[in-house]
């Protein structure tokens, strides 16, 4: 089996290609033959040390594959079924958070491709509780980004408290942002979406225009109207201050990021937080988020823009992601 594992010492080639035995499923596990795996900024957080992975580990948490083998106690899946795996790899199922459907906050939460081997590989194993069935209408490459970028965008939008007719600001327009825009256009047809990117005319801003954003500008610019809600998917701490500055009274900013690459600067209370503005973070996802979003995605329908790479190109794909070198979502095509 071929897979890629991190080597933090390398600067531009942080992942190494290795041959390892095919993993064996436990009693409640599925062995998945991986067909595709999405590329996420969280992999950069792991490689660059902002999010500490359990090393050595195989990255990747937007996994599409088929069930190759099932453990002896598995009841919900059969060999040959197409399944997906998102960021949630495991949670205890017993703590107060898990019991109220917030397994994303479980103290023993394990992230796919961070605390356990993920999908930058030909095979992986997953507890059947955290595998999901995929809608028939989505091909493997389209489905992969929906398992994290889509699901976390779905959770962010829910946590924002968005209502029809309100103005939403999207700061950053990568894999998650371009999916959120499609959701908003379907769920809140009377709302406006303003998109803020690094530079006017860059690939993300052009994609935002193509997908029907009501205004596209640069972070730091004043939009035509103040925002009621905002979602920040960028690695920059500075964006938090800029988003709060253009948020209207009583507005809410949701930060959709596991880590920031740069610190959030000092905030002027009167300019940024007064008048009942709110800041809320997103921590991981639940299985319910993934399933709820996939159901919505099949209805809209939501189709991510995808740039495809081979498994052997994972290092190049991650560098391009860091530099904003492609539009939409990157996906590794593993097999098929």
C-alpha positions as CSV (number, residue, x, y, z in Angstrom):
1,X,0.0,0.0,0.0
2,X,1.3,3.5,-0.8
3,X,0.7,6.4,1.5
4,X,2.2,9.7,2.5
5,X,3.4,10.6,6.0
6,X,4.7,13.9,7.3
7,X,8.3,14.8,7.8
8,X,8.4,18.2,9.4
9,X,12.1,18.8,8.8
10,X,11.6,19.1,5.0
11,X,10.8,22.7,3.9
12,X,9.1,22.2,0.5
13,X,8.7,18.4,0.5
14,X,7.1,17.8,4.0
15,X,5.4,14.6,3.0
16,X,7.2,11.3,2.1
17,X,5.9,8.5,-0.1
18,X,6.2,5.1,1.6
19,X,5.1,1.5,1.2
20,X,3.3,0.1,4.3
21,X,1.1,-2.9,4.9
22,X,-2.6,-2.6,4.3
23,X,-4.2,-1.9,7.7
24,X,-6.4,-4.5,9.4
25,X,-9.9,-3.5,10.5
26,X,-10.9,-4.0,14.1
27,X,-14.3,-5.6,15.1
28,X,-16.3,-2.4,14.5
29,X,-14.1,-1.0,11.7
30,X,-14.4,-0.6,8.0
31,X,-11.4,-1.1,5.7
32,X,-11.8,1.5,3.0
33,X,-10.2,1.5,-0.4
34,X,-9.6,5.2,-1.0
35,X,-10.6,6.7,-4.3
36,X,-10.1,10.4,-3.6
37,X,-9.1,12.6,-0.8
38,X,-9.6,16.4,-0.5
39,X,-6.8,18.8,0.4
40,X,-7.4,21.0,3.4
41,X,-5.6,23.9,5.1
42,X,-5.6,21.9,8.3
43,X,-2.9,19.7,6.7
44,X,-0.8,22.9,6.5
45,X,-1.5,23.6,10.2
46,X,-0.3,20.1,11.1
47,X,2.8,20.2,8.9
48,X,3.8,23.7,10.1
49,X,3.2,22.9,13.8
50,X,0.1,25.0,14.6
51,X,-1.9,21.9,15.1
52,X,0.1,19.0,16.7
53,X,-0.5,15.7,15.0
54,X,0.3,12.3,16.4
55,X,3.4,11.4,14.4
56,X,4.0,9.5,12.2
57,X,0.6,9.9,10.6
58,X,-1.0,9.8,7.2
59,X,-2.8,13.1,6.6
60,X,-6.2,13.6,4.8
61,X,-9.7,13.9,6.2
62,X,-12.0,14.4,3.1
63,X,-12.0,10.7,2.1
64,X,-14.1,9.0,-0.5
65,X,-13.8,5.3,-1.0
66,X,-15.5,1.9,-1.1
67,X,-15.8,-0.6,1.7
68,X,-13.2,-3.4,1.1
69,X,-13.7,-5.4,4.3
70,X,-15.8,-5.1,7.4
71,X,-15.1,-6.1,11.0
72,X,-17.0,-8.9,12.6
73,X,-19.3,-6.6,14.6
74,X,-20.1,-4.2,11.8
75,X,-23.8,-3.9,11.2
76,X,-24.4,-0.8,9.1
77,X,-22.2,-1.3,6.1
78,X,-21.4,-3.9,3.5
79,X,-18.5,-4.6,1.2
80,X,-18.7,-2.6,-2.0
81,X,-20.6,0.4,-0.6
82,X,-19.3,3.9,-1.3
83,X,-18.6,5.8,1.9
84,X,-17.0,9.1,3.1
85,X,-14.9,10.0,6.1
86,X,-14.6,13.6,7.4
87,X,-12.5,15.2,10.1
88,X,-14.2,13.3,12.9
89,X,-12.4,10.0,13.3
90,X,-13.5,9.0,16.8
91,X,-15.3,10.3,19.9
92,X,-16.1,8.4,23.1
93,X,-19.9,8.5,22.8
94,X,-20.3,8.6,26.6
95,X,-19.4,12.1,27.8
96,X,-21.9,14.9,28.3
97,X,-20.9,16.5,25.0
98,X,-21.3,13.3,23.0
99,X,-24.6,12.5,24.7
100,X,-26.1,15.8,23.6
101,X,-24.9,15.5,20.0
102,X,-21.8,17.6,20.4
103,X,-19.2,14.9,19.9
104,X,-17.0,17.6,18.2
105,X,-16.3,18.9,21.7
106,X,-15.5,15.5,23.2
107,X,-12.3,15.6,25.3
108,X,-11.2,12.4,23.6
109,X,-12.0,13.6,20.0
110,X,-9.7,12.3,17.4
111,X,-9.2,14.0,14.0
112,X,-8.8,12.0,10.8
113,X,-5.3,12.4,9.4
114,X,-4.1,14.0,12.6
115,X,-4.7,11.7,15.6
116,X,-5.2,8.7,13.3
117,X,-4.2,7.7,9.8
118,X,-6.2,9.4,7.1
119,X,-6.8,9.4,3.4
120,X,-3.6,10.4,1.6
121,X,-3.3,6.6,1.1
122,X,-4.6,3.7,-0.9
123,X,-6.4,2.2,2.2
124,X,-7.5,3.4,5.6
125,X,-9.7,2.1,8.5
126,X,-12.5,3.9,10.3
127,X,-15.0,3.0,13.1
128,X,-18.3,2.4,11.3
129,X,-19.9,5.0,13.6
130,X,-18.0,7.8,11.8
131,X,-18.4,6.7,8.2
132,X,-21.2,8.2,6.1
133,X,-23.0,7.0,3.0
134,X,-22.6,9.3,0.0
135,X,-25.4,10.5,-2.4
136,X,-25.4,8.8,-5.8
137,X,-25.5,12.1,-7.7
138,X,-22.0,13.2,-6.6
139,X,-18.9,11.7,-8.3
140,X,-15.8,10.9,-6.1
141,X,-13.9,14.1,-6.9
142,X,-16.9,16.3,-6.2
143,X,-17.8,14.5,-3.0
144,X,-14.4,14.7,-1.3
145,X,-14.4,18.5,-0.5
146,X,-17.9,18.3,0.8
147,X,-16.8,16.0,3.7
148,X,-14.9,18.8,5.4
149,X,-15.0,22.1,3.5
150,X,-18.7,21.7,2.9
151,X,-19.6,20.2,6.3
152,X,-17.6,22.8,8.2
153,X,-19.1,25.6,6.1
154,X,-22.5,24.2,6.8
155,X,-21.8,24.2,10.5
156,X,-20.4,27.8,10.3
157,X,-23.5,29.0,8.5
158,X,-25.7,27.4,11.1
159,X,-23.7,28.9,14.0
160,X,-23.9,32.4,12.3
161,X,-27.7,32.4,12.9
162,X,-28.2,33.7,9.3
163,X,-31.7,34.7,8.3
164,X,-33.1,35.4,4.9
165,X,-32.7,39.0,3.9
166,X,-29.5,39.5,5.9
167,X,-26.0,40.3,4.4
168,X,-23.3,37.7,4.9
169,X,-19.6,38.5,4.5
170,X,-17.2,35.7,3.5
171,X,-13.6,36.4,4.3
172,X,-11.5,34.1,2.2
173,X,-13.0,32.2,-0.7
174,X,-11.4,28.8,-1.0
175,X,-12.8,25.4,-0.7
176,X,-15.3,26.2,2.1
177,X,-16.2,29.7,1.1
178,X,-17.2,28.8,-2.5
179,X,-19.5,26.1,-1.1
180,X,-21.1,28.4,1.5
181,X,-22.0,30.9,-1.2
182,X,-23.9,28.2,-3.1
183,X,-25.7,27.2,0.1
184,X,-26.7,30.8,0.9
185,X,-28.1,31.4,-2.6
186,X,-30.3,28.4,-2.1
187,X,-31.4,28.7,1.5
188,X,-31.6,32.5,1.7
189,X,-32.6,33.8,-1.7
190,X,-33.2,37.4,-0.5
191,X,-29.8,37.7,1.1
192,X,-26.7,39.3,-0.2
193,X,-23.2,37.8,-0.1
194,X,-20.1,40.0,0.0
195,X,-16.8,38.3,-0.6
196,X,-13.4,39.6,0.7
197,X,-10.2,38.1,-0.8
198,X,-6.5,39.0,-0.7
199,X,-6.5,40.8,-3.9
200,X,-9.1,42.0,-6.4
201,X,-8.8,40.0,-9.6
202,X,-7.1,37.0,-8.0
203,X,-8.4,33.5,-8.8
204,X,-10.7,33.3,-5.7
205,X,-12.2,36.7,-6.4
206,X,-12.9,35.8,-10.0
207,X,-14.6,32.6,-8.9
208,X,-16.7,34.5,-6.4
209,X,-17.9,36.8,-9.3
210,X,-18.7,33.8,-11.5
211,X,-20.7,32.1,-8.7
212,X,-22.9,35.2,-8.2
213,X,-21.4,37.1,-5.2
214,X,-23.2,40.5,-4.8
215,X,-20.0,42.3,-4.2
216,X,-16.3,41.3,-4.3
217,X,-13.5,43.3,-2.7
218,X,-10.3,43.1,-0.7
219,X,-10.1,42.5,3.0
220,X,-9.7,46.0,4.5
221,X,-12.1,47.6,2.1
222,X,-15.5,49.0,3.2
223,X,-18.3,47.1,1.5
224,X,-21.4,48.8,0.1
225,X,-23.4,48.0,3.2
226,X,-22.4,46.7,6.7
227,X,-22.6,43.0,7.4
228,X,-25.2,41.2,9.6
229,X,-23.2,38.0,9.7
230,X,-19.6,37.1,8.7
231,X,-17.6,33.9,8.3
232,X,-13.8,34.0,8.3
233,X,-12.0,31.1,6.7
234,X,-8.6,32.7,6.4
235,X,-5.3,31.9,8.1
236,X,-4.7,35.6,9.0
237,X,-5.5,37.0,12.5
238,X,-5.7,40.5,11.0
239,X,-8.9,39.5,9.2
240,X,-10.8,39.1,12.5
241,X,-10.3,42.8,13.2
242,X,-11.3,43.8,9.7
243,X,-14.4,41.6,9.7
244,X,-15.6,43.1,13.1
245,X,-15.0,46.6,11.8
246,X,-17.5,46.1,8.9
247,X,-20.0,44.2,11.0
248,X,-23.2,45.9,11.8
249,X,-24.7,46.3,15.3
250,X,-25.7,43.0,16.8
251,X,-23.8,41.1,14.1
252,X,-21.9,37.8,14.6
253,X,-18.6,36.8,13.2
254,X,-17.9,33.0,13.0
255,X,-14.2,32.0,12.7
256,X,-14.0,28.8,10.6
257,X,-10.4,27.8,11.3
258,X,-8.7,25.3,13.6
259,X,-5.7,27.6,13.9
260,X,-4.6,31.0,12.7
261,X,-1.1,31.4,11.1
262,X,-0.8,34.9,12.6
263,X,-2.1,36.4,15.8
264,X,-5.3,38.3,16.2
265,X,-4.2,41.9,16.7
266,X,-5.4,44.1,19.6
267,X,-9.0,45.1,19.1
268,X,-10.4,48.5,19.7
269,X,-13.5,47.8,21.8
270,X,-15.6,50.8,20.6
271,X,-14.8,50.1,16.9
272,X,-14.8,46.3,16.9
273,X,-16.9,44.8,19.7
274,X,-19.3,47.4,21.1
275,X,-23.0,47.4,20.2
276,X,-23.4,43.7,20.9
277,X,-21.2,42.3,18.2
278,X,-20.3,38.6,18.7
279,X,-17.3,36.4,17.9
280,X,-17.8,32.6,17.7
281,X,-15.4,29.9,16.8
282,X,-16.1,26.6,15.1
283,X,-14.6,23.5,16.7
284,X,-14.5,20.4,14.5
285,X,-17.7,18.8,13.1
286,X,-20.2,16.2,14.2
287,X,-21.3,13.3,12.0
288,X,-24.7,15.0,12.0
289,X,-23.1,18.0,10.3
290,X,-21.7,15.9,7.5
291,X,-24.9,13.9,6.9
292,X,-27.1,17.1,7.0
293,X,-24.8,18.9,4.6
294,X,-24.7,16.0,2.2
295,X,-28.5,15.8,2.1
296,X,-28.6,19.5,1.4
297,X,-25.9,19.3,-1.2
298,X,-27.8,16.7,-3.2
299,X,-30.9,18.9,-3.2
300,X,-29.4,22.2,-4.3
301,X,-27.3,20.7,-6.0
302,X,-23.9,21.9,-4.8
303,X,-21.0,21.3,-7.0
304,X,-17.5,22.3,-5.8
305,X,-14.9,23.5,-8.3
306,X,-12.1,21.0,-8.1
307,X,-8.4,21.0,-9.1
308,X,-7.2,17.4,-9.3
309,X,-3.7,16.1,-8.3
310,X,-2.2,12.6,-8.2
311,X,-1.2,11.2,-4.8
312,X,2.5,11.7,-5.7
313,X,1.8,15.4,-6.2
314,X,0.5,16.0,-2.6
315,X,3.5,18.2,-1.7
316,X,3.0,20.5,-4.7
317,X,-0.7,20.6,-4.1
318,X,-0.2,21.8,-0.5
319,X,2.3,24.5,-1.6
320,X,-0.2,25.7,-4.2
321,X,-2.9,25.8,-1.5
322,X,-0.7,27.9,0.8
323,X,0.0,30.4,-2.0
324,X,-3.6,30.5,-3.2
325,X,-2.5,28.9,-6.5
326,X,-5.8,27.4,-7.6
327,X,-9.5,28.0,-7.4
328,X,-12.0,26.1,-5.3
329,X,-10.9,22.8,-3.7
330,X,-7.9,20.6,-4.4
331,X,-8.4,16.8,-4.5
332,X,-6.0,14.0,-4.7
333,X,-7.1,11.2,-7.0
334,X,-5.9,8.0,-5.4
335,X,-7.4,5.2,-7.5
336,X,-9.8,4.8,-10.3
